[in-house]
Amino acid sequence: EVQLVQSGAEVKKPGESLKISCKGSGYSFTSYWIGWVRQMPGKGLEWMGIIYPGDSDTRYSPSFQGQVTISADKSISTAYLQWSSLKASDTAMYYCARSETPGIAAAFDYWGQGTLVTVSS
Amino acid sequence: EIVLTQSPGTLSLSPGERATLSCRASQSVSSSYLAWYQQKPGQAPRLLIYGASSRATGIPDRFSGSGSGTDFTLTISRLEPEDFAVYYCQQYGSSPTFGQGTKVEIK
């Protein structure tokens, strides 16, 4: 069974750093792209970027380029999303999701449960 | 960046009725790289349709997708109580983006 399990909720202060994780199981982690999607409170979905764990090829949405870093450790089947300096506007639910084919142009067929990030002073 | 505009914003229907949701792209979506997702409160999105018209694994046949180029449609032939949710379209051909969502609510 394919599963993506994300790390738990985080409460941080503005300016702090953060790295959240997404662990894949039940499939070949290195053969499918993993993406990150933001959902701000009461709002829609925003595509942030994707990574291919097999070779760490990473693509970002122009809206998120330079704002976050996506990485992966294939030895432990885990992808990451990190911030170096959080802002209150980073408060949101963050989902990881797997591409439905090994190709880069693919929908997301399996999703993590989401990680709620709250940034408040 | 391709902008996806979904309409209507809210659809008020009764169980058993037919739902027709629209997704219009600001430029042509290559190779019909268009997907539809369902999201219920407190849950992650669920893939319904990919490639504009292919149902994802386990999705009932009352859900169907159609369209190409810049105009796409998700149709739910007969609404079941569990279908009341928010629906998003996504293009994944070039710098992927999502539409703003259509809420299907009980009338």
Interface residues (C-beta under 8 A of the other chain):
Chain A: G35 V37 G44 L45 E46 W47 S61 P62 Y95 A97 E100 A105 A106 A107 F108 D109 W111 G112 Q113 G114
Chain B: E1 S30 S31 Y33 A35 Y37 Q39 A44 P45 R46 L47 Y50 G51 A56 T57 Y88 Q90 Y92 G93 S95 P96 T97 F98 G99 Q100 G101
